Amino acid sequence: MNRDHAVVVGGSMAGLLAVRVLTDHFDRVTLVERDRFPAGAAFRPGVAQSRHLHVLWTRGLELMEDLFPGLEQTLLGAGAEDIGVPSDLLWLTSAGWRKRFEVTRLLTFSRPLLDWAVHSRLAGDAALSLDVLEDNEVTGLLTRGPDVAGVALRSGETIAADLVVDTTGRGSRAPAWLAALGYPAPPETLVDPLLGYASRYYAVPDGFDPGWKALYLQADPPATRRTGGLFPQEGGRWICSLSGAGRDYGPTEENAFLDFAKGLRDPVLYEAIRDAEPLSPITGFRRTANHRRHYERLPAWPRGFVVMGDATCAFNPIYGQGMSVAALSAMALDRCLREDRDDAERRFQRRAARSAAGAWLVATGEDLRYRETEAAPTRLTTRVINAYVDRVVAAANVDRHVCASLLDVLALTSAPASLFSPAVLARVAASGLRRPTER
């Protein structure tokens, strides 16, 4: 592969991370984005889920810090909140309240703040040979024989490239572009819990000090389908996100929003927001299906083209793992390019699939618990694993070591198989004699 020019299609978080990696390997990188990037931390249309709750788990934060040294301090300096998990988090799991151990941490912030922090680092680095084409769109691929050689733009222009990276998210047209080159459609897997969000910002009331920084009330499927989160954001705000599976969507009407919050498994979230000052309208979001395109299974793959981020594997965002998986995929792309082999593109698709595998198991395993979930029939192995995970969750509520192991899996630091290690198995078995905690 020549290393003269790379094109990234889409300015998603996966796209911005891909740009950063590619600047280490190519003389020039061009980012093509349908929107215009705002001057500051502001919402933009192309980030459809940006008005809802975002967190960055440990592994994703570590990888982004590797790519952008000082990023964490930039976020904290702008008001992002550092949350001890579960020490600062009042957390009602499916098995009851979790003890407030000192285990790990995460950052919570508005999505526009993170986008601004990352984009401004790219745009402000004069050492990077980066061109950004805003308010434009890729309409197809250019080819040279069986290989991809660039992109065609909505404006009528064409751009030659040695590598094209599609990071356009759930609406990716990569299957159609590949079909035009004679490649078969990738197999797809869909697990749709029919879940919808509703979110709004509130001012944190003066003097409010309940002993926790953040609040998370999980559903207990199949008995209950509603989840609520209340997390601090920059600017002295809370973001309250309410969601429901099985078409029990979080409502966007004022009174219904509060009634929905009152109907969660505990009234603590409702009690916190009922007299708080709303700072925004209520915004809904329902495109939450887990959707995987198995490009790694195709018998052949063109040179000069890769797909990453939600364009290849999108998750129900309630689990907060999409940005961390994007960071894992960016590092996989970096490794493939450093190896400098002829089949770098195909190897990347396989590694990207492995990067997403743990998060996929977590998200789909949980979503398959809802009776209404649209998916292939649940296998016996999935039901057995979920039954064991139920015991792990209950044990994690009272045992710090099991809690740490479970959170390592959720944070993508460890693989789900680590929950079956002898040490965890023994503590899970022993924890059955201990009573869950109260709030």
Backbone hydrogen bonds in HBPLUS format (Angstrom, degrees):
<---DONOR---> <-ACCEPTOR-->    atom                        ^
c    i                          cat <-CA-CA->   ^        H-A-AA   ^      H-
h    n   atom  resd res      DA  || num        DHA   H-A  angle D-A-AA Bond
n    s   type  num  typ     dist DA aas  dist angle  dist       angle   num
A0027-ASP N   A0003-ARG O   2.97 MM  24  6.43 155.9  2.03 151.0 155.9     1
A0028-ARG N   A0004-ASP O   3.03 MM  24  6.20 127.7  2.32 135.8 150.9     2
A0162-ASP N   A0005-HIS O   2.81 MM 157  5.59 161.5  1.84 151.6 157.0     3
A0006-ALA N   A0028-ARG O   3.02 MM  22  6.51 151.2  2.10 149.4 158.2     4
A0030-THR N   A0006-ALA O   2.88 MM  24  6.35 155.0  1.94 155.0 163.5     5
A0007-VAL N   A0163-LEU O   2.87 MM 156  6.32 160.2  1.91 160.4 167.1     6
A0165-VAL N   A0007-VAL O   2.82 MM 158  6.24 159.2  1.86 160.7 167.7     7
A0008-VAL N   A0030-THR O   2.80 MM  22  6.21 161.8  1.83 160.3 166.3     8
A0032-VAL N   A0008-VAL O   2.93 MM  24  6.26 167.7  1.94 173.7 177.6     9
A0009-VAL N   A0165-VAL O   2.77 MM 156  6.00 173.0  1.78 167.8 167.9    10
A0167-THR N   A0009-VAL O   2.91 MM 158  5.70 162.4  1.94 151.2 155.2    11
A0010-GLY N   A0032-VAL O   2.82 MM  22  5.81 157.9  1.87 160.5 167.8    12
A0016-LEU N   A0012-SER O   2.86 MM   4  6.21 156.4  1.92 154.4 159.8    13
A0017-LEU N   A0013-MET O   2.97 MM   4  6.16 160.5  2.01 151.5 156.5    14
A0018-ALA N   A0014-ALA O   2.90 MM   4  6.06 152.1  1.97 143.0 151.4    15
A0019-VAL N   A0015-GLY O   2.90 MM   4  6.16 156.8  1.95 148.4 154.5    16
A0020-ARG N   A0016-LEU O   3.11 MM   4  6.41 160.6  2.15 144.7 149.0    17
A0021-VAL N   A0017-LEU O   3.12 MM   4  6.43 159.3  2.16 149.2 153.9    18
A0022-LEU N   A0018-ALA O   2.87 MM   4  6.07 167.7  1.88 159.2 162.7    19
A0023-THR N   A0019-VAL O   3.03 MM   4  6.22 144.9  2.16 153.1 160.9    20
A0024-ASP N   A0021-VAL O   3.05 MM   3  5.67 156.7  2.10 114.9 122.1    21
A0025-HIS N   A0022-LEU O   2.90 MM   3  5.16 156.8  1.96 110.2 118.0    22
A0026-PHE N   A0022-LEU O   2.91 MM   4  5.90 144.2  2.04 167.0 175.1    23
A0029-VAL N   A0129-SER O   2.98 MM 100  6.35 157.2  2.04 161.9 169.1    24
A0131-ASP N   A0029-VAL O   2.89 MM 102  6.33 158.8  1.94 156.1 163.2    25
A0031-LEU N   A0131-ASP O   2.82 MM 100  6.27 159.4  1.86 161.0 167.1    26
A0133-LEU N   A0031-LEU O   2.75 MM 102  6.05 168.4  1.76 167.6 171.7    27
A0033-GLU N   A0133-LEU O   2.92 MM 100  6.17 169.9  1.93 155.5 157.4    28
A0136-ASN N   A0033-GLU O   3.16 MM 103  5.90 172.5  2.17 132.6 134.9    29
A0135-ASP N   A0035-ASP O   2.93 MM 100  4.97 166.2  1.95 130.0 130.5    30
A0042-ALA N   A0040-GLY O   2.97 MM   2  5.70 122.2  2.31 110.8  94.4    31
A0047-VAL N   A0044-ARG O   3.25 MM   3  6.07 169.1  2.26 126.3 129.4    32
A0050-SER N   A0047-VAL O   3.07 MM   3  5.46 162.9  2.10 123.9 124.4    33
A0052-HIS N   A0049-GLN O   3.26 MM   3  5.85 149.7  2.36 124.9 124.9    34
A0056-LEU N   A0107-LEU O   2.94 MM  51  5.34 150.8  2.03 153.0 159.2    35
A0107-LEU N   A0056-LEU O   3.32 MM  51  5.34 162.4  2.35 138.8 141.1    36
A0061-LEU N   A0057-TRP O   2.99 MM   4  6.18 160.9  2.03 159.8 166.0    37
A0062-GLU N   A0058-THR O   2.95 MM   4  6.20 160.2  1.99 155.0 160.3    38
A0063-LEU N   A0059-ARG O   3.04 MM   4  6.27 164.4  2.07 153.8 157.0    39
A0064-MET N   A0060-GLY O   2.96 MM   4  6.13 163.4  1.99 151.1 155.9    40
A0065-GLU N   A0061-LEU O   2.94 MM   4  6.05 151.1  2.03 145.3 153.5    41
A0066-ASP N   A0062-GLU O   3.00 MM   4  6.30 143.8  2.14 141.4 151.3    42
A0067-LEU N   A0063-LEU O   3.07 MM   4  6.41 151.3  2.15 146.4 153.5    43
A0068-PHE N   A0064-MET O   2.79 MM   4  5.92 150.3  1.87 147.6 156.6    44
A0071-LEU N   A0068-PHE O   2.92 MM   3  5.55 146.1  2.04 154.2 153.3    45
A0074-THR N   A0070-GLY O   3.04 MM   4  6.31 150.0  2.13 148.3 157.5    46
A0075-LEU N   A0071-LEU O   2.94 MM   4  6.28 158.8  1.99 156.7 161.4    47
A0076-LEU N   A0072-GLU O   2.88 MM   4  6.14 168.3  1.89 156.2 159.5    48
A0077-GLY N   A0073-GLN O   2.79 MM   4  5.76 155.0  1.85 142.0 149.7    49
A0078-ALA N   A0074-THR O   3.07 MM   4  6.23 131.9  2.31 135.8 147.6    50
A0078-ALA N   A0075-LEU O   3.10 MM   3  5.12 131.8  2.34  95.2 108.3    51
A0080-ALA N   A0075-LEU O   2.93 MM   5  5.35 163.1  1.96 145.8 140.2    52
A0079-GLY N   A0076-LEU O   3.06 MM   3  5.12 159.5  2.10 103.4 109.4    53
A0081-GLU N   A0108-THR O   2.97 MM  27  5.33 162.0  2.00 162.9 162.7    54
A0108-THR N   A0081-GLU O   2.97 MM  27  5.33 155.0  2.03 148.3 156.2    55
A0083-ILE N   A0106-LEU O   2.86 MM  23  5.39 172.5  1.87 173.9 172.5    56
A0106-LEU N   A0083-ILE O   2.94 MM  23  5.39 145.4  2.07 144.4 155.5    57
A0088-ASP N   A0084-GLY O   2.81 MM   4  4.87 161.0  1.84 120.2 126.1    58
A0085-VAL N   A0104-THR O   2.76 MM  19  5.18 172.1  1.77 128.8 131.7    59
A0104-THR N   A0085-VAL O   2.94 MM  19  5.18 168.5  1.96 152.1 155.5    60
A0089-LEU N   A0086-PRO O   3.10 MM   3  4.81 150.0  2.19  98.5 107.7    61
A0213-LYS N   A0088-ASP O   2.88 MM 125  5.30 154.0  1.95 139.8 148.5    62
A0214-ALA N   A0088-ASP O   3.21 MM 126  6.47 160.0  2.26 156.1 156.6    63
A0090-LEU N   A0214-ALA O   2.93 MM 124  6.30 164.3  1.95 157.2 153.0    64
A0216-TYR N   A0090-LEU O   2.91 MM 126  6.28 164.0  1.94 162.5 161.9    65
A0098-ARG N   A0091-TRP O   3.00 MM   7  5.73 156.8  2.05 166.3 173.8    66
A0092-LEU N   A0216-TYR O   2.91 MM 124  6.29 159.8  1.95 161.0 167.6    67
A0218-GLN N   A0092-LEU O   2.95 MM 126  5.91 168.9  1.96 160.5 163.7    68
A0093-THR N   A0096-GLY O   2.81 MM   3  5.07 147.2  1.91 142.5 137.4    69
A0096-GLY N   A0093-THR O   3.14 MM   3  5.07 170.0  2.15 107.5 109.1    70
A0099-LYS N   A0397-ASN O   3.00 MM 298  5.56 163.7  2.03 134.7 139.8    71
A0113-LEU N   A0110-SER O   3.09 MM   3  5.40 128.9  2.36 103.5 116.3    72
A0114-LEU N   A0110-SER O   3.40 MM   4  6.89 157.1  2.46 151.5 156.3    73
A0115-ASP N   A0111-ARG O   3.00 MM   4  6.23 173.0  2.00 163.7 165.3    74
A0116-TRP N   A0112-PRO O   2.92 MM   4  5.97 160.8  1.95 144.1 149.6    75
A0117-ALA N   A0113-LEU O   2.93 MM   4  6.12 161.4  1.97 149.3 154.6    76
A0118-VAL N   A0114-LEU O   2.99 MM   4  6.21 161.5  2.03 157.6 161.3    77
A0119-HIS N   A0115-ASP O   2.82 MM   4  5.86 167.2  1.84 154.2 158.1    78
A0120-SER N   A0116-TRP O   2.84 MM   4  5.69 161.2  1.88 146.4 152.4    79
A0122-LEU N   A0118-VAL O   3.17 MM   4  6.54 154.2  2.24 150.1 156.7    80
A0123-ALA N   A0119-HIS O   2.82 MM   4  6.05 173.9  1.83 160.4 162.1    81
A0124-GLY N   A0120-SER O   2.87 MM   4  5.65 142.8  2.01 135.3 144.6    82
A0125-ASP N   A0122-LEU O   3.40 MM   3  5.56 164.9  2.43 105.5 109.9    83
A0128-LEU N   A0125-ASP O   3.10 MM   3  5.74 163.2  2.13 117.9 122.9    84
A0154-ARG N   A0137-GLU O   2.74 MM  17  5.34 144.4  1.86 156.4 165.4    85
A0139-THR N   A0152-ALA O   2.81 MM  13  5.66 160.0  1.85 145.1 152.1    86
A0152-ALA N   A0140-GLY O   2.90 MM  12  5.22 163.8  1.93 139.2 139.9    87
A0142-LEU N   A0150-GLY O   2.87 MM   8  4.75 174.2  1.88 115.3 116.5    88
A0149-ALA N   A0142-LEU O   2.75 MM   7  5.21 171.1  1.76 128.5 131.7    89
A0144-ARG N   A0147-ASP O   2.86 MM   3  5.27 156.4  1.92 141.5 147.2    90
A0147-ASP N   A0144-ARG O   3.21 MM   3  5.27 158.4  2.26 122.2 120.6    91
A0148-VAL N   A0303-ARG O   2.92 MM 155  6.12 169.2  1.93 170.7 167.4    92
A0161-ALA N   A0149-ALA O   2.91 MM  12  5.39 164.2  1.94 119.0 120.9    93
A0151-VAL N   A0159-ILE O   2.88 MM   8  5.36 149.9  1.97 146.8 155.7    94
A0159-ILE N   A0151-VAL O   2.86 MM   8  5.36 160.0  1.90 157.1 162.6    95
A0153-LEU N   A0157-GLU O   2.85 MM   4  5.33 168.9  1.86 164.4 161.3    96
A0156-GLY N   A0153-LEU O   2.97 MM   3  5.40 162.2  2.00 113.0 118.6    97
A0164-VAL N   A0304-GLY O   2.89 MM 140  5.97 146.3  2.01 124.2 133.0    98
A0306-VAL N   A0164-VAL O   2.98 MM 142  6.46 149.6  2.07 160.7 167.6    99
A0166-ASP N   A0306-VAL O   2.91 MM 140  6.31 167.3  1.93 155.2 156.9   100
A0308-MET N   A0166-ASP O   3.06 MM 142  6.34 166.8  2.08 166.5 164.9   101
A0172-SER N   A0169-GLY O   3.00 MM   3  5.54 151.7  2.08 127.8 127.3   102
A0176-ALA N   A0173-ARG O   3.08 MM   3  5.46 118.3  2.48 108.4 122.3   103
A0177-TRP N   A0173-ARG O   2.95 MM   4  6.25 160.8  1.99 155.7 162.1   104
A0178-LEU N   A0174-ALA O   2.82 MM   4  5.96 163.0  1.85 158.2 161.6   105
A0179-ALA N   A0175-PRO O   2.93 MM   4  6.09 152.0  2.01 140.2 148.6   106
A0180-ALA N   A0176-ALA O   3.00 MM   4  6.24 150.1  2.09 146.5 153.3   107
A0181-LEU N   A0178-LEU O   2.91 MM   3  5.07 138.1  2.09 100.0 112.8   108
A0183-TYR N   A0178-LEU O   3.00 MM   5  5.30 165.1  2.02 142.1 137.4   109
A0182-GLY N   A0179-ALA O   2.91 MM   3  4.95 158.6  1.96 104.9 111.5   110
A0294-HIS N   A0187-PRO O   2.78 MM 107  5.34 171.2  1.79 170.0 170.9   111
A0189-THR N   A0292-ARG O   2.89 MM 103  5.11 154.8  1.95 144.5 152.5   112
A0292-ARG N   A0189-THR O   2.87 MM 103  5.11 167.9  1.89 155.2 158.9   113
A0191-VAL N   A0290-ASN O   2.91 MM  99  5.05 163.6  1.93 148.3 152.9   114
A0290-ASN N   A0191-VAL O   2.92 MM  99  5.05 163.7  1.94 149.3 145.0   115
A0192-ASP N   A0374-GLU O   2.93 MM 182  5.00 172.0  1.93 144.7 146.2   116
A0374-GLU N   A0192-ASP O   2.76 MM 182  5.00 158.8  1.80 149.3 146.1   117
A0246-GLY N   A0193-PRO O   2.86 MM  53  5.98 170.9  1.87 167.7 164.9   118
A0247-ARG N   A0194-LEU O   2.83 MM  53  5.29 170.1  1.84 149.6 150.5   119
A0196-GLY N   A0244-GLY O   3.09 MM  48  5.79 150.5  2.19 148.0 152.4   120
A0244-GLY N   A0196-GLY O   3.24 MM  48  5.79 147.3  2.35 143.0 151.1   121
A0250-GLY N   A0196-GLY O   3.17 MM  54  5.78 170.7  2.18 120.7 123.6   122
A0197-TYR N   A0285-PHE O   2.72 MM  88  5.04 165.4  1.74 160.7 160.3   123
A0285-PHE N   A0197-TYR O   3.20 MM  88  5.04 146.8  2.31 127.2 125.6   124
A0198-ALA N   A0242-LEU O   2.81 MM  44  5.31 126.8  2.09 149.1 163.9   125
A0242-LEU N   A0198-ALA O   2.82 MM  44  5.31 172.0  1.83 161.7 162.6   126
A0199-SER N   A0283-THR O   2.89 MM  84  5.34 153.0  1.96 144.5 152.7   127
A0283-THR N   A0199-SER O   2.88 MM  84  5.34 162.8  1.91 152.7 157.0   128
A0200-ARG N   A0240-CYS O   3.08 MM  40  5.57 145.9  2.20 142.4 152.8   129
A0240-CYS N   A0200-ARG O   2.94 MM  40  5.57 176.0  1.94 165.5 166.3   130
A0279-LEU N   A0201-TYR O   2.78 MM  78  5.17 175.7  1.78 135.3 134.7   131
A0202-TYR N   A0238-TRP O   2.99 MM  36  5.13 156.4  2.05 136.5 142.1   132
A0238-TRP N   A0202-TYR O   2.77 MM  36  5.13 159.6  1.81 152.0 157.5   133
A0203-ALA N   A0277-GLU O   2.88 MM  74  5.39 159.4  1.93 155.2 161.4   134
A0204-VAL N   A0236-GLY O   3.22 MM  32  6.04 177.4  2.22 146.8 146.1   135
A0208-PHE N   A0205-PRO O   3.11 MM   3  5.48 156.2  2.17 136.2 133.8   136
A0215-LEU N   A0230-LEU O   2.89 MM  15  5.04 153.7  1.96 143.7 151.2   137
A0230-LEU N   A0215-LEU O   2.87 MM  15  5.04 161.9  1.90 147.5 149.7   138
A0217-LEU N   A0228-GLY O   2.81 MM  11  5.13 174.0  1.81 163.1 165.2   139
A0228-GLY N   A0217-LEU O   2.93 MM  11  5.13 158.2  1.98 143.2 150.4   140
A0223-ALA N   A0220-ASP O   2.96 MM   3  5.76 115.0  2.40 138.1 137.9   141
A0224-THR N   A0220-ASP O   3.06 MM   4  5.00 158.4  2.11 108.8 115.1   142
A0245-ALA N   A0225-ARG O   3.06 MM  20  5.22 152.6  2.14 132.7 139.9   143
A0227-THR N   A0243-SER O   2.84 MM  16  5.24 163.0  1.87 151.7 154.3   144
A0243-SER N   A0227-THR O   2.88 MM  16  5.24 167.6  1.90 154.6 156.1   145
A0229-GLY N   A0241-SER O   2.89 MM  12  5.26 155.8  1.95 150.4 158.2   146
A0241-SER N   A0229-GLY O   2.95 MM  12  5.26 155.7  2.01 147.2 154.9   147
A0231-PHE N   A0239-ILE O   3.11 MM   8  5.52 160.0  2.16 150.4 151.9   148
A0239-ILE N   A0231-PHE O   2.86 MM   8  5.52 152.8  1.93 156.4 165.3   149
A0233-GLN N   A0237-ARG O   2.80 MM   4  5.20 150.8  1.88 149.3 146.3   150
A0248-ASP N   A0245-ALA O   3.01 MM   3  5.44 160.3  2.05 114.7 121.1   151
A0257-PHE N   A0253-GLU O   2.83 MM   4  5.92 147.2  1.93 159.5 169.7   152
A0258-LEU N   A0254-GLU O   3.42 MM   4  6.82 159.2  2.47 151.0 154.1   153
A0259-ASP N   A0255-ASN O   2.94 MM   4  6.20 157.3  1.99 149.2 156.6   154
A0260-PHE N   A0256-ALA O   2.81 MM   4  5.95 152.9  1.89 146.2 153.1   155
A0261-ALA N   A0257-PHE O   3.04 MM   4  6.35 158.7  2.09 145.4 150.9   156
A0262-LYS N   A0258-LEU O   2.90 MM   4  6.16 151.5  1.98 145.6 153.7   157
A0263-GLY N   A0259-ASP O   3.04 MM   4  6.29 129.5  2.31 136.6 149.6   158
A0263-GLY N   A0260-PHE O   2.96 MM   3  5.04 132.6  2.19  97.2 110.9   159
A0264-LEU N   A0261-ALA O   3.23 MM   3  5.51 168.4  2.24 111.2 113.0   160
A0271-GLU N   A0267-PRO O   2.89 MM   4  6.06 161.9  1.92 162.6 168.5   161
A0272-ALA N   A0268-VAL O   3.13 MM   4  6.29 137.3  2.32 135.5 145.6   162
A0272-ALA N   A0269-LEU O   3.04 MM   3  5.12 127.4  2.32  97.3 111.4   163
A0273-ILE N   A0269-LEU O   3.13 MM   4  6.47 150.8  2.22 154.0 161.0   164
A0274-ARG N   A0270-TYR O   2.95 MM   4  5.73 142.6  2.09 156.1 163.0   165
A0276-ALA N   A0273-ILE O   3.08 MM   3  4.84 151.4  2.17  98.3 107.3   166
A0288-THR N   A0286-ARG O   3.05 MM   2  5.53 127.5  2.33 104.7  90.1   167
A0291-HIS N   A0314-ALA O   2.88 MM  23  5.14 151.0  1.97 134.8 144.3   168
A0314-ALA N   A0291-HIS O   2.84 MM  23  5.14 169.4  1.85 151.2 153.0   169
A0293-ARG N   A0312-THR O   2.83 MM  19  5.11 173.8  1.83 152.4 154.5   170
A0295-TYR N   A0293-ARG O   2.95 MM   2  5.82 134.6  2.16 106.2  92.8   171
A0297-ARG N   A0294-HIS O   3.10 MM   3  5.64 162.9  2.13 113.2 118.5   172
A0298-LEU N   A0295-TYR O   3.17 MM   3  5.55 164.5  2.20 112.9 117.6   173
A0312-THR N   A0309-GLY O   3.01 MM   3  5.86 165.0  2.03 123.3 127.5   174
A0313-CYS N   A0309-GLY O   3.08 MM   4  6.28 168.8  2.09 149.2 152.8   175
A0319-TYR N   A0316-ASN O   3.49 MM   3  6.63 175.1  2.49 132.2 131.2   176
A0320-GLY N   A0317-PRO O   3.09 MM   3  5.38 161.1  2.13 112.1 117.9   177
A0325-VAL N   A0321-GLN O   2.98 MM   4  6.21 158.3  2.03 157.4 163.5   178
A0326-ALA N   A0322-GLY O   2.96 MM   4  6.22 150.6  2.05 143.9 152.5   179
A0327-ALA N   A0323-MET O   3.02 MM   4  6.30 148.7  2.12 141.1 148.8   180
A0328-LEU N   A0324-SER O   2.96 MM   4  6.30 154.7  2.02 147.0 153.9   181
A0329-SER N   A0325-VAL O   2.86 MM   4  6.12 156.5  1.92 150.7 157.0   182
A0330-ALA N   A0326-ALA O   2.93 MM   4  6.17 149.6  2.02 143.1 151.5   183
A0331-MET N   A0327-ALA O   3.09 MM   4  6.37 155.4  2.15 147.9 153.4   184
A0332-ALA N   A0328-LEU O   2.98 MM   4  6.27 143.6  2.12 140.5 151.2   185
A0333-LEU N   A0329-SER O   2.89 MM   4  6.21 151.1  1.98 148.3 155.6   186
A0334-ASP N   A0330-ALA O   3.01 MM   4  6.31 154.7  2.08 144.1 151.0   187
A0335-ARG N   A0331-MET O   2.98 MM   4  6.27 157.0  2.04 145.5 150.7   188
A0336-CYS N   A0332-ALA O   3.02 MM   4  6.27 161.3  2.05 149.7 154.4   189
A0337-LEU N   A0333-LEU O   3.03 MM   4  6.24 159.3  2.07 152.0 157.3   190
A0338-ARG N   A0334-ASP O   2.97 MM   4  6.18 148.6  2.07 146.7 155.7   191
A0339-GLU N   A0335-ARG O   3.07 MM   4  6.30 142.8  2.21 146.1 155.2   192
A0340-ASP N   A0337-LEU O   3.26 MM   3  5.20 136.2  2.46  94.6 106.0   193
A0344-ALA N   A0341-ARG O   3.29 MM   3  5.51 139.4  2.47 123.3 118.6   194
A0347-ARG N   A0343-ASP O   3.03 MM   4  6.20 166.9  2.04 161.8 166.0   195
A0348-PHE N   A0344-ALA O   2.88 MM   4  6.01 146.9  1.99 142.6 151.9   196
A0349-GLN N   A0345-GLU O   3.18 MM   4  6.56 157.2  2.23 148.7 153.1   197
A0350-ARG N   A0346-ARG O   3.26 MM   4  6.60 151.9  2.34 145.4 152.4   198
A0351-ARG N   A0347-ARG O   2.94 MM   4  6.23 157.2  2.00 149.9 156.6   199
A0352-ALA N   A0348-PHE O   2.69 MM   4  5.88 158.5  1.73 161.8 168.2   200
A0353-ALA N   A0349-GLN O   3.13 MM   4  6.24 150.5  2.22 134.9 141.9   201
A0354-ARG N   A0350-ARG O   3.12 MM   4  6.47 151.5  2.20 141.3 148.7   202
A0355-SER N   A0351-ARG O   2.82 MM   4  6.08 150.8  1.91 148.3 157.0   203
A0356-ALA N   A0352-ALA O   3.16 MM   4  6.39 139.8  2.33 141.9 150.8   204
A0357-ALA N   A0354-ARG O   3.21 MM   3  5.03 147.8  2.32  96.9 106.3   205
A0360-TRP N   A0356-ALA O   2.93 MM   4  6.02 154.5  1.99 155.9 164.3   206
A0361-LEU N   A0357-ALA O   3.04 MM   4  6.29 158.1  2.09 150.0 154.6   207
A0362-VAL N   A0358-GLY O   3.10 MM   4  6.39 160.0  2.14 150.4 155.6   208
A0363-ALA N   A0359-ALA O   2.92 MM   4  6.09 175.7  1.92 156.1 157.3   209
A0364-THR N   A0360-TRP O   2.91 MM   4  5.88 166.8  1.93 153.4 157.0   210
A0365-GLY N   A0361-LEU O   2.92 MM   4  5.55 146.8  2.04 131.8 142.2   211
A0366-GLU N   A0362-VAL O   3.18 MM   4  6.29 157.5  2.24 143.6 148.5   212
A0367-ASP N   A0363-ALA O   2.98 MM   4  6.20 163.4  2.01 148.6 154.0   213
A0368-LEU N   A0364-THR O   2.88 MM   4  5.88 142.4  2.03 147.0 154.1   214
A0369-ARG N   A0366-GLU O   3.09 MM   3  5.62 161.8  2.13 113.7 119.2   215
A0370-TYR N   A0367-ASP O   3.34 MM   3  5.96 161.6  2.38 114.1 117.9   216
A0373-THR N   A0370-TYR O   3.23 MM   3  5.51 160.8  2.26 109.9 115.6   217
A0383-ARG N   A0379-ARG O   3.18 MM   4  6.60 156.5  2.24 148.2 154.1   218
A0384-VAL N   A0380-LEU O   2.91 MM   4  6.21 157.8  1.96 155.5 161.8   219
A0385-ILE N   A0381-THR O   2.88 MM   4  6.08 163.7  1.91 150.9 155.4   220
A0386-ASN N   A0382-THR O   2.87 MM   4  6.02 161.8  1.90 149.7 155.1   221
A0387-ALA N   A0383-ARG O   3.00 MM   4  6.17 148.9  2.10 140.5 148.7   222
A0388-TYR N   A0384-VAL O   3.08 MM   4  6.43 152.2  2.16 146.2 153.4   223
A0389-VAL N   A0385-ILE O   2.80 MM   4  6.10 159.4  1.84 153.6 160.3   224
A0390-ASP N   A0386-ASN O   2.90 MM   4  6.12 147.3  2.01 144.2 152.2   225
A0391-ARG N   A0388-TYR O   2.93 MM   3  5.18 121.2  2.29 101.1 115.7   226
A0392-VAL N   A0388-TYR O   2.95 MM   4  6.38 148.2  2.05 146.4 156.5   227
A0393-VAL N   A0389-VAL O   2.82 MM   4  6.10 162.6  1.85 158.1 161.1   228
A0394-ALA N   A0390-ASP O   3.08 MM   4  6.31 161.5  2.11 144.0 148.9   229
A0395-ALA N   A0391-ARG O   2.87 MM   4  6.05 157.1  1.92 145.2 152.0   230
A0396-ALA N   A0392-VAL O   2.75 MM   4  5.96 154.3  1.82 151.6 159.3   231
A0397-ASN N   A0393-VAL O   3.20 MM   4  6.45 128.9  2.48 139.4 151.1   232
A0397-ASN N   A0394-ALA O   3.25 MM   3  5.32 140.9  2.41  96.4 107.1   233
A0398-VAL N   A0395-ALA O   3.03 MM   3  5.59 152.1  2.11 113.9 121.5   234
A0399-ASP N   A0395-ALA O   2.82 MM   4  5.74 135.6  2.02 155.5 169.8   235
A0403-CYS N   A0399-ASP O   2.95 MM   4  6.13 159.2  1.99 153.5 160.4   236
A0404-ALA N   A0400-ARG O   2.86 MM   4  6.11 153.9  1.93 148.0 154.4   237
A0405-SER N   A0401-HIS O   3.08 MM   4  6.36 154.7  2.15 143.2 149.6   238
A0406-LEU N   A0402-VAL O   2.90 MM   4  6.14 160.9  1.93 154.7 159.6   239
A0407-LEU N   A0403-CYS O   2.89 MM   4  6.08 164.2  1.91 153.4 157.8   240
A0408-ASP N   A0404-ALA O   2.95 MM   4  6.08 144.5  2.08 141.5 150.9   241
A0409-VAL N   A0405-SER O   3.29 MM   4  6.59 144.6  2.42 138.8 146.9   242
A0409-VAL N   A0406-LEU O   3.09 MM   3  5.25 124.7  2.41  97.6 111.2   243
A0410-LEU N   A0406-LEU O   3.03 MM   4  6.43 161.3  2.07 150.8 155.8   244
A0411-ALA N   A0407-LEU O   2.80 MM   4  5.87 149.4  1.89 145.3 153.6   245
A0413-THR N   A0408-ASP O   2.82 MM   5  4.98 140.1  1.97 157.7 162.3   246
A0414-SER N   A0408-ASP O   3.06 MM   6  5.29 154.4  2.13 119.7 118.0   247
A0412-LEU N   A0409-VAL O   3.06 MM   3  5.01 158.4  2.10 103.6 110.1   248
A0418-SER N   A0415-ALA O   2.93 MM   3  5.68 161.0  1.97 123.5 129.2   249
A0419-LEU N   A0416-PRO O   3.07 MM   3  5.89 165.0  2.10 123.6 127.4   250
A0420-PHE N   A0417-ALA O   2.97 MM   3  5.57 164.3  1.99 118.4 123.3   251
A0421-SER N   A0418-SER O   3.21 MM   3  5.40 160.3  2.25 112.8 112.4   252
A0425-LEU N   A0421-SER O   2.90 MM   4  6.10 173.2  1.91 165.8 168.1   253
A0426-ALA N   A0422-PRO O   2.96 MM   4  6.07 160.3  2.00 148.1 152.6   254
A0427-ARG N   A0423-ALA O   3.21 MM   4  6.41 159.5  2.25 142.6 147.7   255
A0428-VAL N   A0424-VAL O   2.84 MM   4  6.02 157.2  1.89 158.4 165.3   256
A0429-ALA N   A0425-LEU O   3.00 MM   4  6.20 158.8  2.05 146.9 152.4   257
A0430-ALA N   A0426-ALA O   2.99 MM   4  6.22 155.9  2.05 144.9 151.7   258
A0431-SER N   A0427-ARG O   2.89 MM   4  5.93 143.8  2.02 142.1 151.2   259
A0433-LEU N   A0430-ALA O   3.30 MM   3  6.25 173.9  2.31 123.3 125.0   260
A0434-ARG N   A0431-SER O   2.93 MM   3  5.33 168.7  1.95 118.2 121.7   261
